[in-house]
Structure formats: structure tokens, C-alpha cells
């Protein structure tokens, strides 16, 4: 039994996605600037053309640092509103969490909104690799 378990452990670990000491995160959750008028959370539909499932911290998607194309949907400001998708390019820096929100022109214009980076914060436990000289 012990030999069987020891043989299966490497196969189980090989299927897991591992993250190095450096990564970035993106979320549509509202965090700061709650008093900014006509700002709402977003739903991150896709990252670089792939549908993503949040992995941790409230609805957070882990990404590699670098340039990414996000497809976002604005969360409705009022009942009965249909969501509109927007494209957004994010240049993610290592060890940073990005809060991407929707900024509407007004409460009566739900179709006209633009994605904004509401807040950026460092990720605890993430370390940036320094280039050796």
C-alpha cells in the first residue's frame, strides 16, 4: 500500500498548477473609493481569450506578470439592466493585485461605461525575483 501511494504522489502533483514566487492578481471586486459616484464592480469574463475561474481571495484570478487582455462585464446599477462587455488591456506588474471596476457616465446610462483600475495593492507573501549582477 505504501509503495502504491509513493508511486501515485508524483502523478498527482504533476497535474497541479504551481505558481512561483512571483505572480499578479486581478479582481473586479470594489475595494477602495466606495464613495466614487457611478462606479460599480465588474465580472472578469476572460483573460487572454480564456475563461477564468477565481482561485482565492474574493473572486481573484491569478495571472503571470505582463500584458493581458481582459474581457469585462459591468455589474448592473439598476434592476433589469443587460450587461455590456468591454475589452481592457492590463500591464500587470509582479506581486500586485489589481481592482478593475466599471465607471459609468451616470446612473441612467448603463451602456456607456469604461473599465478603470480602482486600486492596486501589493500581494503578501509574493517576492519579486531580482536580476543578479
C-alpha positions in Angstrom: 0.0 0.0 0.0 2.8 2.4 0.9 4.6 1.8 -2.4 1.4 2.5 -4.3 0.9 5.8 -2.6 4.5 6.8 -3.2 4.2 6.0 -6.9 0.9 8.0 -7.2 2.1 11.2 -5.4 4.3 12.5 -8.3 1.4 12.0 -10.8 -1.0 13.8 -8.5 1.5 16.7 -8.1 2.2 16.9 -11.8 -1.4 17.8 -12.5 -1.5 20.7 -10.1 -0.7 24.2 -11.4 2.1 25.7 -9.4 2.9 29.4 -9.0 6.4 30.5 -8.5 7.4 33.2 -6.0 6.2 35.9 -8.4 2.7 36.4 -9.7 -0.1 39.0 -10.1 -3.8 39.0 -9.4 -6.8 40.7 -10.9 -10.3 41.1 -9.5 -13.5 43.0 -10.2 -14.4 43.5 -6.6 -14.9 47.0 -5.2 -12.3 47.7 -2.5 -11.5 51.3 -2.2 -13.2 54.5 -3.4 -16.6 53.3 -2.4 -17.8 56.9 -2.5 -16.9 57.5 -6.1 -20.2 58.1 -7.9 -21.4 55.7 -10.7 -18.6 53.2 -10.0 -19.5 49.5 -9.8 -17.7 46.2 -9.7 -17.0 44.1 -12.8 -17.1 40.5 -13.7 -13.9 39.2 -15.4 -15.2 37.0 -18.2 -11.9 36.2 -19.9 -8.2 36.7 -19.6 -6.3 36.5 -22.9 -9.3 34.8 -24.5 -9.6 32.1 -21.9 -12.5 31.8 -19.4 -11.1 32.0 -15.9 -12.4 30.8 -12.6 -11.4 32.7 -9.4 -8.9 30.8 -7.3 -8.6 32.5 -4.0 -9.1 35.9 -2.3 -12.7 37.0 -3.1 -13.1 36.3 -6.8 -9.4 36.8 -7.6 -7.8 35.5 -10.7 -4.0 34.7 -10.6 -2.1 35.7 -13.7 1.5 35.9 -14.8 3.1 39.4 -14.7 2.9 41.1 -18.1 0.4 42.4 -20.7 -3.0 40.8 -20.6 -6.3 41.4 -22.5 -9.3 41.2 -20.2 -12.9 40.9 -21.2 -15.1 42.5 -18.5 -18.8 42.8 -17.8 -20.1 45.7 -15.8 -22.4 44.8 -12.9 -25.8 46.4 -13.2 -26.5 49.7 -11.5 -30.3 49.1 -11.5 -32.6 46.1 -12.0 -33.4 44.8 -15.4 -30.2 46.0 -16.9 -28.4 43.9 -19.5 -24.6 43.7 -19.1 -22.3 45.1 -21.8 -18.8 43.6 -22.4 -15.7 45.8 -22.6 -12.1 44.9 -23.5 -9.3 46.2 -21.3 -5.5 45.8 -21.6 -3.7 45.5 -18.3 0.1 45.6 -17.9 0.4 43.6 -14.7 3.4 44.2 -12.6 4.8 41.4 -10.4 3.3 40.9 -6.9 0.4 43.4 -7.4 -3.3 42.9 -7.0 -5.4 45.0 -9.4 -9.0 46.0 -8.7 -10.7 46.6 -12.1 -14.1 48.4 -11.8 -16.6 50.0 -14.1 -17.0 53.8 -14.3 -20.4 54.7 -15.7 -21.2 58.2 -17.1 -24.3 58.3 -14.9 -26.9 56.0 -13.3 -29.2 56.4 -16.3 -26.6 55.5 -18.9 -25.7 51.8 -18.3 -24.5 51.1 -21.8 -21.7 53.7 -21.6 -19.0 52.7 -19.1 -15.3 52.3 -19.2 -13.0 50.0 -17.2 -10.8 51.7 -14.6 -8.1 50.4 -12.3 -9.7 51.4 -9.0 -6.8 50.4 -6.7 -3.5 48.4 -6.8 -2.1 46.8 -3.7 0.9 44.5 -3.0 0.4 40.8 -2.5 1.5 39.5 0.8 4.0 36.6 0.5 4.9 37.3 -3.1 8.5 38.0 -3.8 10.0 39.7 -6.9 13.0 38.0 -8.4 15.9 40.4 -8.6 18.3 40.1 -11.5 21.8 39.0 -10.4 24.8 41.1 -11.5 
